[in-house]
Amino acid sequence: MFAIAFLVALFITPFVTRFLYRYHLEKKNIRSETSAPVFYKFHKDQLEQEARRRIIEEEIAKLWGPISVRCVLGEKTVRQSPQAVMVPAAESVEMAVKEAEEIFGV
């Protein structure tokens, strides 16, 4: 049973691969292969220290093979600040308290 599944997978792999490349459905990289954006100078300085850079490169090498990593200072996108929170007026609070007292009989 496993042999049949293996042979079917072996047979259809070239067709699936050709389809994915023809219609540009392959995995897209969001970063270049040699640089990684870092958004704070402190973090960039820490990652560029020899000991830390070596640890990062060793771990990456386990996944994708030997790659030298270069950190670049990226621009952090500015988030829109949330709308100002509406603080109820004192009269509204007093009215809400009175209504709650009436409802709950306090």
N, C-alpha and C positions, 0 to 999 in steps of 0.2 A: 504494500500500500504506500509506504513512504517512498519507495523507488519510483512509483508512478507519479506521485506529487512532485518529486524532484525533476523528473524528465519533463513534465508539463511546464514547470517553472523555467527550466532551462530552455525550453522551446519558445515560450512567449516573451522572455526577457528582451530579446532584440527588437521585437515589434513594439513593446511598451516603451522602451527607451527611445526609439525613433519617433513615436507619437509625441512623447513628452518634449523632446527637443524641437520637433517641427512646430509645435504650437507654443513654444517658450514657456513651458510649465515647470521647468527645472527650478531648483532651489535658488533663490536670489540672495546674494550677500548684501547686508546692510552696511557693512564696513569693508574697507579695503583689506587686503590680506596681511599687510604689515603694520597697520596703525590702528589704535583704539582710542576713541575720544575719552578724555577725562575732563571733568567740568570744574575741578578746583586745583589750583597750583600746588597746594599741600599734598594732595593725593598723587599728582603727577610726580612730584619730587620723591615721594615715598616709593612709588612703583619703579622709578628709574634707578634706585639703589641696586647695586650689583646682586646682593643676596636675594632680594625680593624678585628682581627681574629674572634671575636664574630659576627660582621656584616656579614662577608663572610659565616660563618657556618650557620647563620640564613637564609640567602638567599638560600644556597644550600639545607637546610632542607625543604624549600618550594617546591623544585623540587623533591628531591630524598629521603627525610627523614633525620633524624639526622646522620650526619657524622662529625667526627673531621678531620680537615684539617691540614696537616703538609707540610710546604714548604721546598723544598730541592734546593740547589744550583745546577743548571743544567749546562751542557757545551753547550755553544753557538757554532753552526756550523759556520765555516769560509766560507764566500762566496768567490767565485773566483772574483778577481778584473777584471773589464772590460778591454779589449784591449786598449792600449794607443791610444789616439785620434791622428790621423795624422794631423799635422798642415802643411798646404801648404807652399811651399817655396815662397819667395818674388816674384820670377819671375812668378810663376804660378798665383799669385794674380794680378800682373800687366797685364799679358796676359788676364785674365778673365775680368778685368776692361776695357781693350781696346776692347775686343769682345763685351761687353755689350754696350759700347759707340757706336760701329759700328751698332749694331742691333737696338738700340733705338734712334740713331741719336742725341746724346747729344754732 
